[in-house]
Structure formats: C-alpha cells, structure tokens
Amino acid sequence: MTSSATHSSSSKSLQWYLPTFSPEHGVYVMLIVSLLTGAAAAQQWTWATTLALICGFCGFQAEHPLVWQIKQRKKLQPRLLLWASIYGGVAGAIALWFLWHNLHILPLLLIYGIAIAALIFDVVSVWHRQQKSRLNEIVTFAAVCLLAPLAYTVTVGTISHVAIALWVLNTLFFSSAIFTVKLRKTKTASIIPGIIFHGTASAIVLALWLIGWLAPITASAFGVALVKFTLILWQKNWYCTTKIQQVASLETVSSFAFLVIIAFSLLPPYLSE
C-alpha cells in the first residue's frame, strides 16, 4: 500500500511537464477551414501560410490552460502556467516575426489587436463564469476565424476586402452552431435566438455580396448553415436527444461542404475552367 501510494504521488508530481491540449475538437475544424479559405483567397500556399497555421494553433492551445487556470481561482497550477506560456510564446514569436518581415504591418496589427481584445473578453467572461454565454462564444469564434485574414495577409503581403469578408463569413457560419447546440439544453432550448441570429447573419452576408466584397457563389456558402438550421428545427426532437457524436458529425460534414463551396468559388480562372 505504501509503495503504491508513493508511486501515485510521484506520478502526480511529474505531470507538470505533460503538454495540455484543448478538448474542443470543433475548434480544430474551425481553424483548418478558416486557414484554407484564407489560402484559397490568396490562391497560393507558402511557408508563411504554414507558419500562420502554427501561430493560430498555438494561440488556440494557449487559451485552454489559461482559462483552466482562471477557473482554479487562487490555486496555482504550474503545468497550466507552463504550457500557456509555451504555446503563447510560440504564437507570439511567429506573430512578431510576421510584423518584422511584412511591409504592410497595419493589417497585422489590426488582426492582433482583435485577437488580444477577444482573449481579454474571454478571460473576463470566464472569471465571471459566463464563458458559455452566446456572446462570449461568438467573440471566441471570431478570434479563431481571424486565421483566414492572417493566412491571406502573410501569404500575399497585404490585406483585401475579400479576406475581411471571409473572416466575417467564417465567423457567422461557425457561430450558427452555437445556437443549434444550445437547443439541446433545457435552459437555452428556445429557437428565437437562433432565428434572430440566422436572419441577421443572412442580411450581413447579403450586404457583403451587394457591395462586392463576396462573390455570389462564395456568399452562397452560408446557405449550408441555413439548410442545417432548417433541418435541425424540422428534426428537433431527434437532434436534442441524439448522441453528441452525431451532432459533431453533422457539424463536420457541414463545415466541409462550406469549405468546398468557398474553395471552388475562389479558384484561379485557369483552374476553374
């Protein structure tokens, strides 16, 4: 018994060096889709695009142990602080490198500023135990989707209205899941917020199309979210009682369809013919 207890204590004391990984698998899909839409708009992939992916991944991973530590309140966890610092350090180093080697630093400063503001908003929300609020989740998703304009900017060397519009489009599309998933919980089961969000989001996407920031086919990709939302309302009883794995599969398939539409709409003319 004594030997077993000693071994258990020793194992726990060594766990400080083990890396942390966010369990939010849906965000990994969001990261990849956002990056690929940005790369599709840039119509090329360079080593800078790969660095943007690493930067976004590490930035997302840094948020997880930081939030976890805040939830612990005054109880310090060395492992959480260590890996938040490591992930944050890597993301910060890449971000600074982009600033040093990019002639157009204003777009990058704006992207970084929005990301930092979103992180602060998330930290405050977690401290007040409001991290699951719709507003905080939308802000968090918007921060993750910044990978689209970041990938475009570091690949091309500047920003464009298309990259900005893609950020908005990605944010609106993925935020749709916030309102559908909350239908599965009794306290947030009302369909009204979802209807209001999807109506407002559709108007925003339509406006981006009308001002020429999104091509018609690119804008139509948001239709995937509308179809998904309609189907969920139609099969609400099934959706609210099915296993979470089924929900995750539905979101993944929808995200892939969204990506395919955007990618083909942004192909260079010689590839789309």
C-alpha positions as protocol buffer text, in pm:
chain_id: "A"
residue {
  index: 1
  type: MET
  ca { x: 0 y: 0 z: 0 }
}
residue {
  index: 2
  type: THR
  ca { x: 281 y: 237 z: 95 }
}
residue {
  index: 3
  type: SER
  ca { x: 472 y: 165 z: -226 }
}
residue {
  index: 4
  type: SER
  ca { x: 158 y: 217 z: -433 }
}
residue {
  index: 5
  type: ALA
  ca { x: 79 y: 546 z: -262 }
}
residue {
  index: 6
  type: THR
  ca { x: 436 y: 666 z: -312 }
}
residue {
  index: 7
  type: HIS
  ca { x: 426 y: 576 z: -683 }
}
residue {
  index: 8
  type: SER
  ca { x: 92 y: 757 z: -726 }
}
residue {
  index: 9
  type: SER
  ca { x: 228 y: 1066 z: -553 }
}
residue {
  index: 10
  type: SER
  ca { x: 541 y: 1057 z: -768 }
}
residue {
  index: 11
  type: SER
  ca { x: 335 y: 1029 z: -1089 }
}
residue {
  index: 12
  type: LYS
  ca { x: 124 y: 1328 z: -994 }
}
residue {
  index: 13
  type: SER
  ca { x: 434 y: 1536 z: -917 }
}
residue {
  index: 14
  type: LEU
  ca { x: 573 y: 1462 z: -1264 }
}
residue {
  index: 15
  type: GLN
  ca { x: 258 y: 1561 z: -1451 }
}
residue {
  index: 16
  type: TRP
  ca { x: 358 y: 1928 z: -1460 }
}
residue {
  index: 17
  type: TYR
  ca { x: 563 y: 1872 z: -1777 }
}
residue {
  index: 18
  type: LEU
  ca { x: 288 y: 1696 z: -1973 }
}
residue {
  index: 19
  type: PRO
  ca { x: 151 y: 1918 z: -2255 }
}
residue {
  index: 20
  type: THR
  ca { x: -209 y: 2035 z: -2245 }
}
residue {
  index: 21
  type: PHE
  ca { x: -442 y: 2002 z: -2542 }
}
residue {
  index: 22
  type: SER
  ca { x: -783 y: 2156 z: -2581 }
}
residue {
  index: 23
  type: PRO
  ca { x: -1067 y: 1902 z: -2592 }
}
residue {
  index: 24
  type: GLU
  ca { x: -1274 y: 2136 z: -2816 }
}
residue {
  index: 25
  type: HIS
  ca { x: -1243 y: 1928 z: -3132 }
}
residue {
  index: 26
  type: GLY
  ca { x: -1483 y: 2151 z: -3324 }
}
residue {
  index: 27
  type: VAL
  ca { x: -1240 y: 2440 z: -3297 }
}
residue {
  index: 28
  type: TYR
  ca { x: -973 y: 2237 z: -3477 }
}
residue {
  index: 29
  type: VAL
  ca { x: -1212 y: 2209 z: -3772 }
}
residue {
  index: 30
  type: MET
  ca { x: -1276 y: 2582 z: -3749 }
}
residue {
  index: 31
  type: LEU
  ca { x: -902 y: 2656 z: -3754 }
}
residue {
  index: 32
  type: ILE
  ca { x: -838 y: 2439 z: -4060 }
}
residue {
  index: 33
  type: VAL
  ca { x: -1138 y: 2568 z: -4256 }
}
residue {
  index: 34
  type: SER
  ca { x: -1055 y: 2932 z: -4178 }
}
residue {
  index: 35
  type: LEU
  ca { x: -693 y: 2884 z: -4283 }
}
residue {
  index: 36
  type: LEU
  ca { x: -788 y: 2707 z: -4606 }
}
residue {
  index: 37
  type: THR
  ca { x: -1041 y: 2974 z: -4703 }
}
residue {
  index: 38
  type: GLY
  ca { x: -775 y: 3240 z: -4650 }
}
residue {
  index: 39
  type: ALA
  ca { x: -524 y: 3040 z: -4853 }
}
residue {
  index: 40
  type: ALA
  ca { x: -784 y: 2986 z: -5126 }
}
residue {
  index: 41
  type: ALA
  ca { x: -839 y: 3361 z: -5148 }
}
residue {
  index: 42
  type: ALA
  ca { x: -461 y: 3411 z: -5171 }
}
residue {
  index: 43
  type: GLN
  ca { x: -455 y: 3140 z: -5444 }
}
residue {
  index: 44
  type: GLN
  ca { x: -124 y: 3008 z: -5320 }
}
residue {
  index: 45
  type: TRP
  ca { x: 41 y: 2831 z: -5027 }
}
residue {
  index: 46
  type: THR
  ca { x: 379 y: 2940 z: -4897 }
}
residue {
  index: 47
  type: TRP
  ca { x: 592 y: 2869 z: -4592 }
}
residue {
  index: 48
  type: ALA
  ca { x: 433 y: 3180 z: -4436 }
}
residue {
  index: 49
  type: THR
  ca { x: 92 y: 3015 z: -4471 }
}
residue {
  index: 50
  type: THR
  ca { x: 223 y: 2716 z: -4276 }
}
residue {
  index: 51
  type: LEU
  ca { x: 360 y: 2948 z: -4008 }
}
residue {
  index: 52
  type: ALA
  ca { x: 18 y: 3113 z: -3986 }
}
residue {
  index: 53
  type: LEU
  ca { x: -135 y: 2772 z: -3916 }
}
residue {
  index: 54
  type: ILE
  ca { x: 119 y: 2705 z: -3640 }
}
residue {
  index: 55
  type: CYS
  ca { x: 59 y: 3052 z: -3496 }
}
residue {
  index: 56
  type: GLY
  ca { x: -318 y: 3004 z: -3491 }
}
residue {
  index: 57
  type: PHE
  ca { x: -291 y: 2653 z: -3346 }
}
residue {
  index: 58
  type: CYS
  ca { x: -57 y: 2760 z: -3067 }
}
residue {
  index: 59
  type: GLY
  ca { x: -265 y: 3068 z: -2991 }
}
residue {
  index: 60
  type: PHE
  ca { x: -573 y: 2849 z: -2953 }
}
residue {
  index: 61
  type: GLN
  ca { x: -385 y: 2596 z: -2740 }
}
residue {
  index: 62
  type: ALA
  ca { x: -255 y: 2875 z: -2514 }
}
residue {
  index: 63
  type: GLU
  ca { x: -610 y: 2983 z: -2434 }
}
residue {
  index: 64
  type: HIS
  ca { x: -705 y: 2642 z: -2294 }
}
residue {
  index: 65
  type: PRO
  ca { x: -460 y: 2618 z: -1999 }
}
residue {
  index: 66
  type: LEU
  ca { x: -502 y: 2991 z: -1932 }
}
residue {
  index: 67
  type: VAL
  ca { x: -878 y: 2956 z: -1898 }
}
residue {
  index: 68
  type: TRP
  ca { x: -832 y: 2637 z: -1698 }
}
residue {
  index: 69
  type: GLN
  ca { x: -605 y: 2821 z: -1456 }
}
residue {
  index: 70
  type: ILE
  ca { x: -853 y: 3107 z: -1417 }
}
residue {
  index: 71
  type: LYS
  ca { x: -1121 y: 2855 z: -1328 }
}
residue {
  index: 72
  type: GLN
  ca { x: -892 y: 2733 z: -1047 }
}
residue {
  index: 73
  type: ARG
  ca { x: -909 y: 3084 z: -899 }
}
residue {
  index: 74
  type: LYS
  ca { x: -629 y: 3123 z: -644 }
}
residue {
  index: 75
  type: LYS
  ca { x: -494 y: 2768 z: -675 }
}
residue {
  index: 76
  type: LEU
  ca { x: -188 y: 2791 z: -899 }
}
residue {
  index: 77
  type: GLN
  ca { x: -122 y: 2502 z: -1138 }
}
residue {
  index: 78
  type: PRO
  ca { x: 242 y: 2505 z: -1265 }
}
residue {
  index: 79
  type: ARG
  ca { x: 155 y: 2280 z: -1558 }
}
residue {
  index: 80
  type: LEU
  ca { x: -115 y: 2518 z: -1681 }
}
residue {
  index: 81
  type: LEU
  ca { x: 105 y: 2824 z: -1645 }
}
residue {
  index: 82
  type: LEU
  ca { x: 396 y: 2646 z: -1815 }
}
residue {
  index: 83
  type: TRP
  ca { x: 206 y: 2537 z: -2123 }
}
residue {
  index: 84
  type: ALA
  ca { x: 10 y: 2859 z: -2155 }
}
residue {
  index: 85
  type: SER
  ca { x: 350 y: 3032 z: -2164 }
}
residue {
  index: 86
  type: ILE
  ca { x: 500 y: 2787 z: -2414 }
}
residue {
  index: 87
  type: TYR
  ca { x: 208 y: 2795 z: -2656 }
}
residue {
  index: 88
  type: GLY
  ca { x: 165 y: 3168 z: -2614 }
}
residue {
  index: 89
  type: GLY
  ca { x: 538 y: 3223 z: -2660 }
}
residue {
  index: 90
  type: VAL
  ca { x: 544 y: 3031 z: -2990 }
}
residue {
  index: 91
  type: ALA
  ca { x: 236 y: 3213 z: -3122 }
}
residue {
  index: 92
  type: GLY
  ca { x: 375 y: 3548 z: -3009 }
}
residue {
  index: 93
  type: ALA
  ca { x: 717 y: 3484 z: -3164 }
}
residue {
  index: 94
  type: ILE
  ca { x: 564 y: 3397 z: -3502 }
}
residue {
  index: 95
  type: ALA
  ca { x: 333 y: 3699 z: -3484 }
}
residue {
  index: 96
  type: LEU
  ca { x: 628 y: 3929 z: -3416 }
}
residue {
  index: 97
  type: TRP
  ca { x: 825 y: 3768 z: -3699 }
}
residue {
  index: 98
  type: PHE
  ca { x: 540 y: 3844 z: -3937 }
}
residue {
  index: 99
  type: LEU
  ca { x: 550 y: 4208 z: -3827 }
}
residue {
  index: 100
  type: TRP
  ca { x: 925 y: 4225 z: -3881 }
}
residue {
  index: 101
  type: HIS
  ca { x: 911 y: 4082 z: -4234 }
}
residue {
  index: 102
  type: ASN
  ca { x: 586 y: 4230 z: -4365 }
}
residue {
  index: 103
  type: LEU
  ca { x: 587 y: 4574 z: -4528 }
}
residue {
  index: 104
  type: HIS
  ca { x: 217 y: 4622 z: -4454 }
}
residue {
  index: 105
  type: ILE
  ca { x: 208 y: 4597 z: -4075 }
}
residue {
  index: 106
  type: LEU
  ca { x: -122 y: 4781 z: -4018 }
}
residue {
  index: 107
  type: PRO
  ca { x: -341 y: 4482 z: -4123 }
}
residue {
  index: 108
  type: LEU
  ca { x: -141 y: 4255 z: -3893 }
}
residue {
  index: 109
  type: LEU
  ca { x: -168 y: 4500 z: -3604 }
}
residue {
  index: 110
  type: LEU
  ca { x: -545 y: 4511 z: -3653 }
}
residue {
  index: 111
  type: ILE
  ca { x: -567 y: 4130 z: -3658 }
}
residue {
  index: 112
  type: TYR
  ca { x: -350 y: 4101 z: -3346 }
}
residue {
  index: 113
  type: GLY
  ca { x: -546 y: 4375 z: -3174 }
}
residue {
  index: 114
  type: ILE
  ca { x: -878 y: 4198 z: -3235 }
}
residue {
  index: 115
  type: ALA
  ca { x: -731 y: 3867 z: -3116 }
}
residue {
  index: 116
  type: ILE
  ca { x: -597 y: 4023 z: -2795 }
}
residue {
  index: 117
  type: ALA
  ca { x: -926 y: 4203 z: -2729 }
}
residue {
  index: 118
  type: ALA
  ca { x: -1115 y: 3874 z: -2778 }
}
residue {
  index: 119
  type: LEU
  ca { x: -879 y: 3697 z: -2536 }
}
residue {
  index: 120
  type: ILE
  ca { x: -932 y: 3966 z: -2271 }
}
residue {
  index: 121
  type: PHE
  ca { x: -1309 y: 3942 z: -2322 }
}
residue {
  index: 122
  type: ASP
  ca { x: -1288 y: 3563 z: -2285 }
}
residue {
  index: 123
  type: VAL
  ca { x: -1078 y: 3586 z: -1966 }
}
residue {
  index: 124
  type: VAL
  ca { x: -1324 y: 3831 z: -1808 }
}
residue {
  index: 125
  type: SER
  ca { x: -1616 y: 3610 z: -1908 }
}
residue {
  index: 126
  type: VAL
  ca { x: -1450 y: 3304 z: -1757 }
}
residue {
  index: 127
  type: TRP
  ca { x: -1376 y: 3491 z: -1435 }
}
residue {
  index: 128
  type: HIS
  ca { x: -1744 y: 3583 z: -1408 }
}
residue {
  index: 129
  type: ARG
  ca { x: -1845 y: 3227 z: -1507 }
}
residue {
  index: 130
  type: GLN
  ca { x: -2005 y: 3348 z: -1831 }
}
residue {
  index: 131
  type: GLN
  ca { x: -1778 y: 3155 z: -2069 }
}
residue {
  index: 132
  type: LYS
  ca { x: -2072 y: 2960 z: -2212 }
}
residue {
  index: 133
  type: SER
  ca { x: -2275 y: 3270 z: -2298 }
}
residue {
  index: 134
  type: ARG
  ca { x: -2367 y: 3313 z: -2662 }
}
residue {
  index: 135
  type: LEU
  ca { x: -2184 y: 3645 z: -2683 }
}
residue {
  index: 136
  type: ASN
  ca { x: -1857 y: 3509 z: -2545 }
}
residue {
  index: 137
  type: GLU
  ca { x: -1869 y: 3208 z: -2775 }
}
residue {
  index: 138
  type: ILE
  ca { x: -1929 y: 3431 z: -3079 }
}
residue {
  index: 139
  type: VAL
  ca { x: -1635 y: 3651 z: -2977 }
}
residue {
  index: 140
  type: THR
  ca { x: -1417 y: 3342 z: -2932 }
}
residue {
  index: 141
  type: PHE
  ca { x: -1519 y: 3201 z: -3270 }
}
residue {
  index: 142
  type: ALA
  ca { x: -1446 y: 3537 z: -3432 }
}
residue {
  index: 143
  type: ALA
  ca { x: -1095 y: 3525 z: -3284 }
}
residue {
  index: 144
  type: VAL
  ca { x: -1034 y: 3174 z: -3420 }
}
residue {
  index: 145
  type: CYS
  ca { x: -1163 y: 3273 z: -3764 }
}
residue {
  index: 146
  type: LEU
  ca { x: -904 y: 3552 z: -3778 }
}
residue {
  index: 147
  type: LEU
  ca { x: -681 y: 3281 z: -3920 }
}
residue {
  index: 148
  type: ALA
  ca { x: -847 y: 3345 z: -4260 }
}
residue {
  index: 149
  type: PRO
  ca { x: -729 y: 3708 z: -4296 }
}
residue {
  index: 150
  type: LEU
  ca { x: -399 y: 3623 z: -4123 }
}
residue {
  index: 151
  type: ALA
  ca { x: -324 y: 3346 z: -4373 }
}
residue {
  index: 152
  type: TYR
  ca { x: -414 y: 3575 z: -4662 }
}
residue {
  index: 153
  type: THR
  ca { x: -211 y: 3868 z: -4532 }
}
residue {
  index: 154
  type: VAL
  ca { x: 112 y: 3680 z: -4463 }
}
residue {
  index: 155
  type: THR
  ca { x: 83 y: 3485 z: -4790 }
}
residue {
  index: 156
  type: VAL
  ca { x: 11 y: 3780 z: -5019 }
}
residue {
  index: 157
  type: GLY
  ca { x: 180 y: 4053 z: -4816 }
}
residue {
  index: 158
  type: THR
  ca { x: -124 y: 4276 z: -4778 }
}
residue {
  index: 159
  type: ILE
  ca { x: -495 y: 4263 z: -4689 }
}
residue {
  index: 160
  type: SER
  ca { x: -802 y: 4286 z: -4911 }
}
residue {
  index: 161
  type: HIS
  ca { x: -1176 y: 4332 z: -4868 }
}
residue {
  index: 162
  type: VAL
  ca { x: -1221 y: 3968 z: -4972 }
}
residue {
  index: 163
  type: ALA
  ca { x: -1008 y: 3847 z: -4678 }
}
residue {
  index: 164
  type: ILE
  ca { x: -1205 y: 4066 z: -4437 }
}
residue {
  index: 165
  type: ALA
  ca { x: -1533 y: 3940 z: -4579 }
}
residue {
  index: 166
  type: LEU
  ca { x: -1414 y: 3580 z: -4545 }
}
residue {
  index: 167
  type: TRP
  ca { x: -1340 y: 3643 z: -4177 }
}
residue {
  index: 168
  type: VAL
  ca { x: -1696 y: 3768 z: -4128 }
}
residue {
  index: 169
  type: LEU
  ca { x: -1839 y: 3480 z: -4334 }
}
residue {
  index: 170
  type: ASN
  ca { x: -1644 y: 3216 z: -4140 }
}
residue {
  index: 171
  type: THR
  ca { x: -1744 y: 3373 z: -3808 }
}
residue {
  index: 172
  type: LEU
  ca { x: -2112 y: 3380 z: -3898 }
}
residue {
  index: 173
  type: PHE
  ca { x: -2109 y: 3026 z: -4034 }
}
residue {
  index: 174
  type: PHE
  ca { x: -1941 y: 2867 z: -3733 }
}
residue {
  index: 175
  type: SER
  ca { x: -2139 y: 3079 z: -3485 }
}
residue {
  index: 176
  type: SER
  ca { x: -2450 y: 2913 z: -3625 }
}
residue {
  index: 177
  type: ALA
  ca { x: -2353 y: 2601 z: -3430 }
}
residue {
  index: 178
  type: ILE
  ca { x: -2369 y: 2796 z: -3104 }
}
residue {
  index: 179
  type: PHE
  ca { x: -2742 y: 2844 z: -3147 }
}
residue {
  index: 180
  type: THR
  ca { x: -2815 y: 2491 z: -3267 }
}
residue {
  index: 181
  type: VAL
  ca { x: -2616 y: 2312 z: -2996 }
}
residue {
  index: 182
  type: LYS
  ca { x: -2787 y: 2517 z: -2725 }
}
residue {
  index: 183
  type: LEU
  ca { x: -3118 y: 2374 z: -2840 }
}
residue {
  index: 184
  type: ARG
  ca { x: -3007 y: 2051 z: -2669 }
}
residue {
  index: 185
  type: LYS
  ca { x: -3011 y: 2216 z: -2325 }
}
residue {
  index: 186
  type: THR
  ca { x: -3334 y: 2289 z: -2139 }
}
residue {
  index: 187
  type: LYS
  ca { x: -3230 y: 2636 z: -2022 }
}
residue {
  index: 188
  type: THR
  ca { x: -3134 y: 2750 z: -2373 }
}
residue {
  index: 189
  type: ALA
  ca { x: -3381 y: 2548 z: -2583 }
}
residue {
  index: 190
  type: SER
  ca { x: -3567 y: 2848 z: -2728 }
}
residue {
  index: 191
  type: ILE
  ca { x: -3549 y: 2871 z: -3107 }
}
residue {
  index: 192
  type: ILE
  ca { x: -3600 y: 3251 z: -3107 }
}
residue {
  index: 193
  type: PRO
  ca { x: -3231 y: 3348 z: -3059 }
}
residue {
  index: 194
  type: GLY
  ca { x: -3135 y: 3112 z: -3342 }
}
residue {
  index: 195
  type: ILE
  ca { x: -3393 y: 3256 z: -3577 }
}
residue {
  index: 196
  type: ILE
  ca { x: -3282 y: 3612 z: -3497 }
}
residue {
  index: 197
  type: PHE
  ca { x: -2915 y: 3522 z: -3545 }
}
residue {
  index: 198
  type: HIS
  ca { x: -2960 y: 3344 z: -3877 }
}
residue {
  index: 199
  type: GLY
  ca { x: -3181 y: 3623 z: -4009 }
}
residue {
  index: 200
  type: THR
  ca { x: -2927 y: 3888 z: -3909 }
}
residue {
  index: 201
  type: ALA
  ca { x: -2635 y: 3683 z: -4040 }
}
residue {
  index: 202
  type: SER
  ca { x: -2811 y: 3634 z: -4375 }
}
residue {
  index: 203
  type: ALA
  ca { x: -2861 y: 4010 z: -4405 }
}
residue {
  index: 204
  type: ILE
  ca { x: -2490 y: 4070 z: -4334 }
}
residue {
  index: 205
  type: VAL
  ca { x: -2379 y: 3814 z: -4594 }
}
residue {
  index: 206
  type: LEU
  ca { x: -2622 y: 3964 z: -4846 }
}
residue {
  index: 207
  type: ALA
  ca { x: -2478 y: 4309 z: -4778 }
}
residue {
  index: 208
  type: LEU
  ca { x: -2122 y: 4181 z: -4832 }
}
residue {
  index: 209
  type: TRP
  ca { x: -2235 y: 4040 z: -5166 }
}
residue {
  index: 210
  type: LEU
  ca { x: -2413 y: 4357 z: -5274 }
}
residue {
  index: 211
  type: ILE
  ca { x: -2111 y: 4578 z: -5203 }
}
residue {
  index: 212
  type: GLY
  ca { x: -1889 y: 4340 z: -5398 }
}
residue {
  index: 213
  type: TRP
  ca { x: -1684 y: 4203 z: -5110 }
}
residue {
  index: 214
  type: LEU
  ca { x: -1810 y: 3848 z: -5168 }
}
residue {
  index: 215
  type: ALA
  ca { x: -1877 y: 3677 z: -5498 }
}
residue {
  index: 216
  type: PRO
  ca { x: -2228 y: 3530 z: -5531 }
}
residue {
  index: 217
  type: ILE
  ca { x: -2108 y: 3169 z: -5505 }
}
residue {
  index: 218
  type: THR
  ca { x: -1886 y: 3249 z: -5208 }
}
residue {
  index: 219
  type: ALA
  ca { x: -2173 y: 3420 z: -5028 }
}
residue {
  index: 220
  type: SER
  ca { x: -2399 y: 3124 z: -5104 }
}
residue {
  index: 221
  type: ALA
  ca { x: -2178 y: 2906 z: -4883 }
}
residue {
  index: 222
  type: PHE
  ca { x: -2366 y: 3047 z: -4583 }
}
residue {
  index: 223
  type: GLY
  ca { x: -2666 y: 2865 z: -4724 }
}
residue {
  index: 224
  type: VAL
  ca { x: -2514 y: 2549 z: -4575 }
}
residue {
  index: 225
  type: ALA
  ca { x: -2576 y: 2693 z: -4227 }
}
residue {
  index: 226
  type: LEU
  ca { x: -2932 y: 2790 z: -4319 }
}
residue {
  index: 227
  type: VAL
  ca { x: -3009 y: 2443 z: -4455 }
}
residue {
  index: 228
  type: LYS
  ca { x: -2858 y: 2281 z: -4146 }
}
residue {
  index: 229
  type: PHE
  ca { x: -3057 y: 2508 z: -3913 }
}
residue {
  index: 230
  type: THR
  ca { x: -3379 y: 2436 z: -4102 }
}
residue {
  index: 231
  type: LEU
  ca { x: -3321 y: 2060 z: -4090 }
}
residue {
  index: 232
  type: ILE
  ca { x: -3247 y: 2076 z: -3717 }
}
residue {
  index: 233
  type: LEU
  ca { x: -3570 y: 2264 z: -3649 }
}
residue {
  index: 234
  type: TRP
  ca { x: -3756 y: 2008 z: -3861 }
}
residue {
  index: 235
  type: GLN
  ca { x: -3600 y: 1718 z: -3668 }
}
residue {
  index: 236
  type: LYS
  ca { x: -3566 y: 1900 z: -3336 }
}
residue {
  index: 237
  type: ASN
  ca { x: -3670 y: 1603 z: -3121 }
}
residue {
  index: 238
  type: TRP
  ca { x: -3406 y: 1379 z: -3280 }
}
residue {
  index: 239
  type: TYR
  ca { x: -3140 y: 1649 z: -3263 }
}
residue {
  index: 240
  type: CYS
  ca { x: -3199 y: 1719 z: -2893 }
}
residue {
  index: 241
  type: THR
  ca { x: -3180 y: 1353 z: -2793 }
}
residue {
  index: 242
  type: THR
  ca { x: -2921 y: 1204 z: -3025 }
}
residue {
  index: 243
  type: LYS
  ca { x: -2563 y: 1136 z: -2915 }
}
residue {
  index: 244
  type: ILE
  ca { x: -2319 y: 1424 z: -2923 }
}
residue {
  index: 245
  type: GLN
  ca { x: -2107 y: 1227 z: -3173 }
}
residue {
  index: 246
  type: GLN
  ca { x: -2390 y: 1256 z: -3424 }
}
residue {
  index: 247
  type: VAL
  ca { x: -2404 y: 1630 z: -3368 }
}
residue {
  index: 248
  type: ALA
  ca { x: -2027 y: 1654 z: -3418 }
}
residue {
  index: 249
  type: SER
  ca { x: -2053 y: 1456 z: -3742 }
}
residue {
  index: 250
  type: LEU
  ca { x: -2326 y: 1687 z: -3870 }
}
residue {
  index: 251
  type: GLU
  ca { x: -2114 y: 1993 z: -3792 }
}
residue {
  index: 252
  type: THR
  ca { x: -1805 y: 1841 z: -3956 }
}
residue {
  index: 253
  type: VAL
  ca { x: -1989 y: 1749 z: -4277 }
}
residue {
  index: 254
  type: SER
  ca { x: -2147 y: 2096 z: -4289 }
}
residue {
  index: 255
  type: SER
  ca { x: -1806 y: 2260 z: -4241 }
}
residue {
  index: 256
  type: PHE
  ca { x: -1658 y: 2051 z: -4523 }
}
residue {
  index: 257
  type: ALA
  ca { x: -1943 y: 2148 z: -4757 }
}
residue {
  index: 258
  type: PHE
  ca { x: -1894 y: 2514 z: -4662 }
}
residue {
  index: 259
  type: LEU
  ca { x: -1521 y: 2487 z: -4735 }
}
residue {
  index: 260
  type: VAL
  ca { x: -1570 y: 2316 z: -5071 }
}
residue {
  index: 261
  type: ILE
  ca { x: -1809 y: 2585 z: -5195 }
}
residue {
  index: 262
  type: ILE
  ca { x: -1574 y: 2866 z: -5091 }
}
residue {
  index: 263
  type: ALA
  ca { x: -1262 y: 2696 z: -5223 }
}
residue {
  index: 264
  type: PHE
  ca { x: -1413 y: 2634 z: -5569 }
}
residue {
  index: 265
  type: SER
  ca { x: -1555 y: 2988 z: -5584 }
}
residue {
  index: 266
  type: LEU
  ca { x: -1206 y: 3131 z: -5524 }
}
residue {
  index: 267
  type: LEU
  ca { x: -1014 y: 2909 z: -5766 }
}
residue {
  index: 268
  type: PRO
  ca { x: -796 y: 3090 z: -6022 }
}
residue {
  index: 269
  type: PRO
  ca { x: -963 y: 3116 z: -6366 }
}
residue {
  index: 270
  type: TYR
  ca { x: -726 y: 2861 z: -6523 }
}
residue {
  index: 271
  type: LEU
  ca { x: -826 y: 2600 z: -6260 }
}
residue {
  index: 272
  type: SER
  ca { x: -1199 y: 2667 z: -6261 }
}
residue {
  index: 273
  type: GLU
  ca { x: -1235 y: 2622 z: -6635 }
}
